[in-house]
Amino acid sequence: MTILDKIIERKKEEIIASKSRISVEGLKSSEFFERKNFSLKKSIQEKSGIIAEFKRQSPSKGIINYKAEPLEVVSAYENFGASGVSVLTDKDFFGGSFDDILNVRKYINIPVLRKDFMIDEYQFYEAKSIGADVVLLIASCLSPSQVKDFTALSHELGMEVLLEIHTEEELDHYNRDIDLVGINNRNLKDFKVDLQHSVQLKDQLPENALSVAESGIYNVEDFNYLKEKGFDGFLMGEYFMKNENPAQTFEKFILNLTT
Protein backbone atom coordinates (compact mmCIF):
# COMPACT_ATOMS: atom_id res chain seq x y z
CA MET A 1 0.00 0.00 0.00
CA THR A 2 1.42 3.39 -1.03
CA ILE A 3 1.40 6.50 1.16
CA LEU A 4 -1.37 7.86 -1.03
CA ASP A 5 -3.46 4.73 -0.46
CA LYS A 6 -3.02 5.10 3.30
CA ILE A 7 -4.03 8.76 3.17
CA ILE A 8 -7.20 7.99 1.22
CA GLU A 9 -8.22 5.20 3.58
CA ARG A 10 -7.79 7.50 6.55
CA LYS A 11 -9.64 10.29 4.73
CA LYS A 12 -12.68 8.06 4.26
CA GLU A 13 -12.79 7.48 8.02
CA GLU A 14 -12.49 11.21 8.71
CA ILE A 15 -15.37 12.03 6.37
CA ILE A 16 -17.68 9.53 8.06
CA ALA A 17 -16.83 11.07 11.44
CA SER A 18 -17.33 14.62 10.13
CA LYS A 19 -20.73 13.81 8.68
CA SER A 20 -21.83 12.48 12.05
CA ARG A 21 -20.81 15.74 13.76
CA ILE A 22 -22.31 18.29 11.37
CA SER A 23 -24.68 18.04 8.43
CA VAL A 24 -24.37 19.81 5.07
CA GLU A 25 -27.16 22.12 6.26
CA GLY A 26 -25.09 22.88 9.32
CA LEU A 27 -22.10 23.74 7.13
CA LYS A 28 -24.28 26.10 5.11
CA SER A 29 -24.93 28.16 8.25
CA SER A 30 -21.25 29.15 8.42
CA GLU A 31 -20.47 32.89 8.32
CA PHE A 32 -18.28 32.30 5.28
CA PHE A 33 -20.77 30.33 3.22
CA GLU A 34 -22.34 33.36 1.54
CA ARG A 35 -19.16 35.35 0.95
CA LYS A 36 -18.08 36.12 -2.60
CA ASN A 37 -14.91 34.23 -3.37
CA PHE A 38 -11.67 35.59 -4.79
CA SER A 39 -10.49 34.29 -8.18
CA LEU A 40 -7.15 32.52 -8.24
CA LYS A 41 -7.20 32.51 -12.05
CA LYS A 42 -7.35 36.30 -12.10
CA SER A 43 -4.81 36.73 -9.31
CA ILE A 44 -2.26 34.47 -10.99
CA GLN A 45 -2.47 36.51 -14.16
CA GLU A 46 -2.14 39.84 -12.33
CA LYS A 47 0.52 39.14 -9.67
CA SER A 48 3.63 36.99 -9.15
CA GLY A 49 1.89 33.73 -10.03
CA ILE A 50 3.11 32.18 -6.78
CA ILE A 51 0.67 30.21 -4.66
CA ALA A 52 2.59 30.23 -1.39
CA GLU A 53 1.86 27.35 0.94
CA PHE A 54 1.50 26.98 4.68
CA LYS A 55 2.23 23.45 5.84
CA ARG A 56 3.74 21.97 8.96
CA GLN A 57 4.80 18.51 7.82
CA SER A 58 4.59 15.97 5.02
CA PRO A 59 4.83 12.18 4.73
CA SER A 60 8.09 12.43 2.77
CA LYS A 61 9.84 15.15 4.82
CA GLY A 62 8.36 14.67 8.30
CA ILE A 63 8.12 17.80 10.43
CA ILE A 64 8.92 20.91 8.39
CA ASN A 65 7.90 23.74 10.71
CA TYR A 66 5.68 23.52 13.79
CA LYS A 67 6.58 26.94 15.18
CA ALA A 68 5.22 29.18 12.42
CA GLU A 69 1.87 30.90 12.96
CA PRO A 70 -0.56 30.79 9.99
CA LEU A 71 -1.68 34.44 10.10
CA GLU A 72 1.85 35.81 10.39
CA VAL A 73 3.04 33.70 7.46
CA VAL A 74 0.14 34.12 5.04
CA SER A 75 -0.13 37.85 5.73
CA ALA A 76 3.49 38.20 4.66
CA TYR A 77 2.79 36.09 1.60
CA GLU A 78 0.06 38.53 0.65
CA ASN A 79 2.07 41.65 1.48
CA PHE A 80 4.99 40.60 -0.70
CA GLY A 81 2.95 39.69 -3.76
CA ALA A 82 1.71 36.11 -3.59
CA SER A 83 -1.16 35.44 -6.01
CA GLY A 84 -2.75 33.14 -3.47
CA VAL A 85 -2.08 30.95 -0.47
CA SER A 86 -2.40 27.20 -0.13
CA VAL A 87 -3.26 25.82 3.29
CA LEU A 88 -3.06 22.13 4.19
CA THR A 89 -6.10 20.93 6.12
CA ASP A 90 -5.17 17.24 6.42
CA LYS A 91 -4.33 16.54 10.06
CA ASP A 92 -2.79 13.08 10.31
CA PHE A 93 -0.29 13.26 7.46
CA PHE A 94 0.33 17.00 7.07
CA GLY A 95 -0.39 18.44 10.52
CA GLY A 96 -3.05 20.81 9.20
CA SER A 97 -6.52 21.79 10.37
CA PHE A 98 -9.57 23.79 9.36
CA ASP A 99 -8.52 26.40 11.92
CA ASP A 100 -5.49 27.24 9.80
CA ILE A 101 -7.88 28.67 7.20
CA LEU A 102 -10.55 29.93 9.60
CA ASN A 103 -7.99 31.94 11.57
CA VAL A 104 -6.70 33.82 8.53
CA ARG A 105 -9.68 34.18 6.21
CA LYS A 106 -10.93 37.49 7.62
CA TYR A 107 -7.52 39.11 7.48
CA ILE A 108 -6.28 38.47 3.95
CA ASN A 109 -7.68 39.52 0.59
CA ILE A 110 -6.16 36.97 -1.77
CA PRO A 111 -7.50 33.51 -2.72
CA VAL A 112 -7.09 30.60 -0.33
CA LEU A 113 -6.68 27.08 -1.69
CA ARG A 114 -7.89 24.31 0.57
CA LYS A 115 -5.24 21.66 -0.07
CA ASP A 116 -6.53 18.25 0.92
CA PHE A 117 -7.57 14.94 -0.57
CA MET A 118 -11.05 15.65 -1.90
CA ILE A 119 -12.98 12.43 -2.51
CA ASP A 120 -16.52 13.15 -1.29
CA GLU A 121 -19.11 15.86 -2.04
CA TYR A 122 -19.33 16.67 1.66
CA GLN A 123 -15.77 18.03 1.65
CA PHE A 124 -16.69 20.73 -0.86
CA TYR A 125 -19.34 22.12 1.47
CA GLU A 126 -16.72 21.98 4.22
CA ALA A 127 -14.31 23.94 2.05
CA LYS A 128 -16.88 26.62 1.34
CA SER A 129 -17.86 26.82 5.02
CA ILE A 130 -14.30 27.54 6.17
CA GLY A 131 -13.71 30.24 3.57
CA ALA A 132 -11.77 28.47 0.82
CA ASP A 133 -11.81 30.05 -2.62
CA VAL A 134 -10.25 27.13 -4.47
CA VAL A 135 -10.15 23.36 -3.99
CA LEU A 136 -7.57 20.83 -5.12
CA LEU A 137 -8.65 17.80 -7.15
CA ILE A 138 -5.94 15.14 -7.35
CA ALA A 139 -6.35 13.06 -10.51
CA SER A 140 -4.70 10.00 -9.01
CA CYS A 141 -7.45 9.87 -6.36
CA LEU A 142 -10.37 10.38 -8.72
CA SER A 143 -11.95 9.21 -11.97
CA PRO A 144 -12.49 11.65 -14.87
CA SER A 145 -16.24 11.58 -14.16
CA GLN A 146 -15.64 12.44 -10.49
CA VAL A 147 -13.44 15.36 -11.54
CA LYS A 148 -16.21 16.61 -13.82
CA ASP A 149 -18.89 16.27 -11.11
CA PHE A 150 -16.73 17.83 -8.38
CA THR A 151 -15.80 20.71 -10.69
CA ALA A 152 -19.48 21.41 -11.34
CA LEU A 153 -20.23 21.32 -7.60
CA SER A 154 -17.31 23.63 -6.83
CA HIS A 155 -18.51 26.16 -9.37
CA GLU A 156 -22.03 25.90 -8.01
CA LEU A 157 -20.60 26.85 -4.61
CA GLY A 158 -18.58 29.71 -6.11
CA MET A 159 -15.18 28.04 -5.81
CA GLU A 160 -12.54 27.43 -8.47
CA VAL A 161 -10.77 24.14 -9.09
CA LEU A 162 -7.09 23.30 -9.37
CA LEU A 163 -6.73 19.88 -10.99
CA GLU A 164 -3.46 18.14 -10.14
CA ILE A 165 -1.94 15.61 -12.52
CA HIS A 166 1.38 13.81 -12.63
CA THR A 167 1.23 11.22 -15.41
CA GLU A 168 0.34 11.25 -19.08
CA GLU A 169 -2.55 8.90 -18.33
CA GLU A 170 -4.08 11.52 -16.04
CA LEU A 171 -4.40 14.04 -18.87
CA ASP A 172 -7.81 12.50 -19.61
CA HIS A 173 -9.06 13.93 -16.30
CA TYR A 174 -8.91 17.42 -17.80
CA ASN A 175 -12.10 19.03 -19.09
CA ARG A 176 -12.75 22.53 -20.35
CA ASP A 177 -14.50 23.59 -17.13
CA ILE A 178 -11.32 23.13 -15.08
CA ASP A 179 -9.97 26.50 -13.90
CA LEU A 180 -6.30 25.61 -13.43
CA VAL A 181 -4.18 22.54 -14.09
CA GLY A 182 -1.40 21.77 -11.65
CA ILE A 183 1.40 19.47 -12.72
CA ASN A 184 3.09 17.92 -9.73
CA ASN A 185 6.85 17.72 -10.13
CA ARG A 186 6.82 15.21 -7.27
CA ASN A 187 5.41 11.73 -7.81
CA LEU A 188 2.88 11.09 -5.02
CA LYS A 189 3.73 7.39 -4.96
CA ASP A 190 7.51 7.55 -4.55
CA PHE A 191 7.96 11.33 -3.95
CA LYS A 192 10.73 11.72 -6.55
CA VAL A 193 11.00 15.14 -8.23
CA ASP A 194 11.45 15.65 -11.99
CA LEU A 195 10.95 19.13 -13.46
CA GLN A 196 11.52 17.99 -17.03
CA HIS A 197 8.74 15.41 -16.75
CA SER A 198 6.34 18.21 -15.81
CA VAL A 199 7.40 20.35 -18.76
CA GLN A 200 6.67 17.46 -21.12
CA LEU A 201 3.20 17.03 -19.62
CA LYS A 202 2.46 20.75 -19.84
CA ASP A 203 3.17 20.69 -23.57
CA GLN A 204 0.30 18.21 -23.96
CA LEU A 205 -2.29 20.45 -22.30
CA PRO A 206 -4.70 22.56 -24.37
CA GLU A 207 -3.12 25.86 -25.35
CA ASN A 208 -5.54 27.95 -23.29
CA ALA A 209 -5.17 25.92 -20.06
CA LEU A 210 -3.72 27.88 -17.13
CA SER A 211 -0.89 25.72 -15.80
CA VAL A 212 0.60 25.58 -12.32
CA ALA A 213 3.94 23.94 -11.49
CA GLU A 214 3.66 22.17 -8.14
CA SER A 215 6.32 21.02 -5.69
CA GLY A 216 10.06 20.66 -6.05
CA ILE A 217 10.74 24.36 -6.75
CA TYR A 218 13.74 25.00 -4.53
CA ASN A 219 15.34 28.16 -5.89
CA VAL A 220 15.01 31.12 -8.27
CA GLU A 221 16.63 29.08 -11.05
CA ASP A 222 13.91 26.40 -10.83
CA PHE A 223 11.24 29.11 -10.87
CA ASN A 224 12.72 30.88 -13.88
CA TYR A 225 13.17 27.62 -15.77
CA LEU A 226 9.52 26.68 -15.32
CA LYS A 227 8.35 30.21 -16.15
CA GLU A 228 10.38 30.14 -19.36
CA LYS A 229 8.68 26.85 -20.22
CA GLY A 230 5.31 28.56 -20.06
CA PHE A 231 3.93 27.82 -16.60
CA ASP A 232 1.51 30.47 -15.36
CA GLY A 233 1.51 29.65 -11.66
CA PHE A 234 3.86 28.12 -9.11
CA LEU A 235 2.77 26.28 -5.97
CA MET A 236 5.57 26.56 -3.45
CA GLY A 237 5.59 25.58 0.21
CA GLU A 238 8.52 23.60 1.52
CA TYR A 239 11.08 26.12 0.25
CA PHE A 240 9.60 28.78 2.51
CA MET A 241 8.30 26.69 5.39
CA LYS A 242 11.55 24.80 6.07
CA ASN A 243 13.09 28.06 7.25
CA GLU A 244 12.61 29.42 10.75
CA ASN A 245 11.06 32.58 9.30
CA PRO A 246 8.97 31.62 6.23
CA ALA A 247 7.72 35.19 5.79
CA GLN A 248 11.23 36.58 5.53
CA THR A 249 12.28 33.78 3.20
CA PHE A 250 9.36 34.55 0.89
CA GLU A 251 10.24 38.26 0.86
CA LYS A 252 13.85 37.49 -0.11
CA PHE A 253 12.68 35.12 -2.84
CA ILE A 254 10.43 37.78 -4.36
CA LEU A 255 13.24 40.37 -4.21
CA ASN A 256 15.60 37.94 -5.97
CA LEU A 257 13.08 37.48 -8.76
CA THR A 258 13.05 41.20 -9.47
CA THR A 259 16.80 41.81 -9.34
C-alpha positions as CSV (number, residue, x, y, z in Angstrom):
1,M,0.0,0.0,0.0
2,T,1.4,3.4,-1.0
3,I,1.4,6.5,1.2
4,L,-1.4,7.9,-1.0
5,D,-3.5,4.7,-0.5
6,K,-3.0,5.1,3.3
7,I,-4.0,8.8,3.2
8,I,-7.2,8.0,1.2
9,E,-8.2,5.2,3.6
10,R,-7.8,7.5,6.5
11,K,-9.6,10.3,4.7
12,K,-12.7,8.1,4.3
13,E,-12.8,7.5,8.0
14,E,-12.5,11.2,8.7
15,I,-15.4,12.0,6.4
16,I,-17.7,9.5,8.1
17,A,-16.8,11.1,11.4
18,S,-17.3,14.6,10.1
19,K,-20.7,13.8,8.7
20,S,-21.8,12.5,12.0
21,R,-20.8,15.7,13.8
22,I,-22.3,18.3,11.4
23,S,-24.7,18.0,8.4
24,V,-24.4,19.8,5.1
25,E,-27.2,22.1,6.3
26,G,-25.1,22.9,9.3
27,L,-22.1,23.7,7.1
28,K,-24.3,26.1,5.1
29,S,-24.9,28.2,8.2
30,S,-21.2,29.2,8.4
31,E,-20.5,32.9,8.3
32,F,-18.3,32.3,5.3
33,F,-20.8,30.3,3.2
34,E,-22.3,33.4,1.5
35,R,-19.2,35.3,1.0
36,K,-18.1,36.1,-2.6
37,N,-14.9,34.2,-3.4
38,F,-11.7,35.6,-4.8
39,S,-10.5,34.3,-8.2
40,L,-7.1,32.5,-8.2
41,K,-7.2,32.5,-12.1
42,K,-7.4,36.3,-12.1
43,S,-4.8,36.7,-9.3
44,I,-2.3,34.5,-11.0
45,Q,-2.5,36.5,-14.2
46,E,-2.1,39.8,-12.3
47,K,0.5,39.1,-9.7
48,S,3.6,37.0,-9.2
49,G,1.9,33.7,-10.0
50,I,3.1,32.2,-6.8
51,I,0.7,30.2,-4.7
52,A,2.6,30.2,-1.4
53,E,1.9,27.4,0.9
54,F,1.5,27.0,4.7
55,K,2.2,23.5,5.8
56,R,3.7,22.0,9.0
57,Q,4.8,18.5,7.8
58,S,4.6,16.0,5.0
59,P,4.8,12.2,4.7
60,S,8.1,12.4,2.8
61,K,9.8,15.2,4.8
62,G,8.4,14.7,8.3
63,I,8.1,17.8,10.4
64,I,8.9,20.9,8.4
65,N,7.9,23.7,10.7
66,Y,5.7,23.5,13.8
67,K,6.6,26.9,15.2
68,A,5.2,29.2,12.4
69,E,1.9,30.9,13.0
70,P,-0.6,30.8,10.0
71,L,-1.7,34.4,10.1
72,E,1.9,35.8,10.4
73,V,3.0,33.7,7.5
74,V,0.1,34.1,5.0
75,S,-0.1,37.9,5.7
76,A,3.5,38.2,4.7
77,Y,2.8,36.1,1.6
78,E,0.1,38.5,0.6
79,N,2.1,41.7,1.5
80,F,5.0,40.6,-0.7
81,G,2.9,39.7,-3.8
82,A,1.7,36.1,-3.6
83,S,-1.2,35.4,-6.0
84,G,-2.8,33.1,-3.5
85,V,-2.1,31.0,-0.5
86,S,-2.4,27.2,-0.1
87,V,-3.3,25.8,3.3
88,L,-3.1,22.1,4.2
89,T,-6.1,20.9,6.1
90,D,-5.2,17.2,6.4
91,K,-4.3,16.5,10.1
92,D,-2.8,13.1,10.3
93,F,-0.3,13.3,7.5
94,F,0.3,17.0,7.1
95,G,-0.4,18.4,10.5
96,G,-3.0,20.8,9.2
97,S,-6.5,21.8,10.4
98,F,-9.6,23.8,9.4
99,D,-8.5,26.4,11.9
100,D,-5.5,27.2,9.8
101,I,-7.9,28.7,7.2
102,L,-10.5,29.9,9.6
103,N,-8.0,31.9,11.6
104,V,-6.7,33.8,8.5
105,R,-9.7,34.2,6.2
106,K,-10.9,37.5,7.6
107,Y,-7.5,39.1,7.5
108,I,-6.3,38.5,4.0
109,N,-7.7,39.5,0.6
110,I,-6.2,37.0,-1.8
111,P,-7.5,33.5,-2.7
112,V,-7.1,30.6,-0.3
113,L,-6.7,27.1,-1.7
114,R,-7.9,24.3,0.6
115,K,-5.2,21.7,-0.1
116,D,-6.5,18.3,0.9
117,F,-7.6,14.9,-0.6
118,M,-11.1,15.6,-1.9
119,I,-13.0,12.4,-2.5
120,D,-16.5,13.2,-1.3
121,E,-19.1,15.9,-2.0
122,Y,-19.3,16.7,1.7
123,Q,-15.8,18.0,1.6
124,F,-16.7,20.7,-0.9
125,Y,-19.3,22.1,1.5
126,E,-16.7,22.0,4.2
127,A,-14.3,23.9,2.1
128,K,-16.9,26.6,1.3
129,S,-17.9,26.8,5.0
130,I,-14.3,27.5,6.2
131,G,-13.7,30.2,3.6
132,A,-11.8,28.5,0.8
133,D,-11.8,30.0,-2.6
134,V,-10.3,27.1,-4.5
135,V,-10.1,23.4,-4.0
136,L,-7.6,20.8,-5.1
137,L,-8.7,17.8,-7.1
138,I,-5.9,15.1,-7.3
139,A,-6.4,13.1,-10.5
140,S,-4.7,10.0,-9.0
141,C,-7.4,9.9,-6.4
142,L,-10.4,10.4,-8.7
143,S,-12.0,9.2,-12.0
144,P,-12.5,11.6,-14.9
145,S,-16.2,11.6,-14.2
146,Q,-15.6,12.4,-10.5
147,V,-13.4,15.4,-11.5
148,K,-16.2,16.6,-13.8
149,D,-18.9,16.3,-11.1
150,F,-16.7,17.8,-8.4
151,T,-15.8,20.7,-10.7
152,A,-19.5,21.4,-11.3
153,L,-20.2,21.3,-7.6
154,S,-17.3,23.6,-6.8
155,H,-18.5,26.2,-9.4
156,E,-22.0,25.9,-8.0
157,L,-20.6,26.8,-4.6
158,G,-18.6,29.7,-6.1
159,M,-15.2,28.0,-5.8
160,E,-12.5,27.4,-8.5
161,V,-10.8,24.1,-9.1
162,L,-7.1,23.3,-9.4
163,L,-6.7,19.9,-11.0
164,E,-3.5,18.1,-10.1
165,I,-1.9,15.6,-12.5
166,H,1.4,13.8,-12.6
167,T,1.2,11.2,-15.4
168,E,0.3,11.3,-19.1
169,E,-2.6,8.9,-18.3
170,E,-4.1,11.5,-16.0
171,L,-4.4,14.0,-18.9
172,D,-7.8,12.5,-19.6
173,H,-9.1,13.9,-16.3
174,Y,-8.9,17.4,-17.8
175,N,-12.1,19.0,-19.1
176,R,-12.7,22.5,-20.4
177,D,-14.5,23.6,-17.1
178,I,-11.3,23.1,-15.1
179,D,-10.0,26.5,-13.9
180,L,-6.3,25.6,-13.4
181,V,-4.2,22.5,-14.1
182,G,-1.4,21.8,-11.6
183,I,1.4,19.5,-12.7
184,N,3.1,17.9,-9.7
185,N,6.9,17.7,-10.1
186,R,6.8,15.2,-7.3
187,N,5.4,11.7,-7.8
188,L,2.9,11.1,-5.0
189,K,3.7,7.4,-5.0
190,D,7.5,7.5,-4.5
191,F,8.0,11.3,-3.9
192,K,10.7,11.7,-6.5
193,V,11.0,15.1,-8.2
194,D,11.5,15.6,-12.0
195,L,11.0,19.1,-13.5
196,Q,11.5,18.0,-17.0
197,H,8.7,15.4,-16.8
198,S,6.3,18.2,-15.8
199,V,7.4,20.3,-18.8
200,Q,6.7,17.5,-21.1
201,L,3.2,17.0,-19.6
202,K,2.5,20.7,-19.8
203,D,3.2,20.7,-23.6
204,Q,0.3,18.2,-24.0
205,L,-2.3,20.5,-22.3
206,P,-4.7,22.6,-24.4
207,E,-3.1,25.9,-25.4
208,N,-5.5,28.0,-23.3
209,A,-5.2,25.9,-20.1
210,L,-3.7,27.9,-17.1
211,S,-0.9,25.7,-15.8
212,V,0.6,25.6,-12.3
213,A,3.9,23.9,-11.5
214,E,3.7,22.2,-8.1
215,S,6.3,21.0,-5.7
216,G,10.1,20.7,-6.0
217,I,10.7,24.4,-6.8
218,Y,13.7,25.0,-4.5
219,N,15.3,28.2,-5.9
220,V,15.0,31.1,-8.3
221,E,16.6,29.1,-11.1
222,D,13.9,26.4,-10.8
223,F,11.2,29.1,-10.9
224,N,12.7,30.9,-13.9
225,Y,13.2,27.6,-15.8
226,L,9.5,26.7,-15.3
227,K,8.4,30.2,-16.1
228,E,10.4,30.1,-19.4
229,K,8.7,26.8,-20.2
230,G,5.3,28.6,-20.1
231,F,3.9,27.8,-16.6
232,D,1.5,30.5,-15.4
233,G,1.5,29.6,-11.7
234,F,3.9,28.1,-9.1
235,L,2.8,26.3,-6.0
236,M,5.6,26.6,-3.4
237,G,5.6,25.6,0.2
238,E,8.5,23.6,1.5
239,Y,11.1,26.1,0.2
240,F,9.6,28.8,2.5
241,M,8.3,26.7,5.4
242,K,11.5,24.8,6.1
243,N,13.1,28.1,7.2
244,E,12.6,29.4,10.7
245,N,11.1,32.6,9.3
246,P,9.0,31.6,6.2
247,A,7.7,35.2,5.8
248,Q,11.2,36.6,5.5
249,T,12.3,33.8,3.2
250,F,9.4,34.6,0.9
251,E,10.2,38.3,0.9
252,K,13.8,37.5,-0.1
253,F,12.7,35.1,-2.8
254,I,10.4,37.8,-4.4
255,L,13.2,40.4,-4.2
256,N,15.6,37.9,-6.0
257,L,13.1,37.5,-8.8
258,T,13.0,41.2,-9.5
259,T,16.8,41.8,-9.3
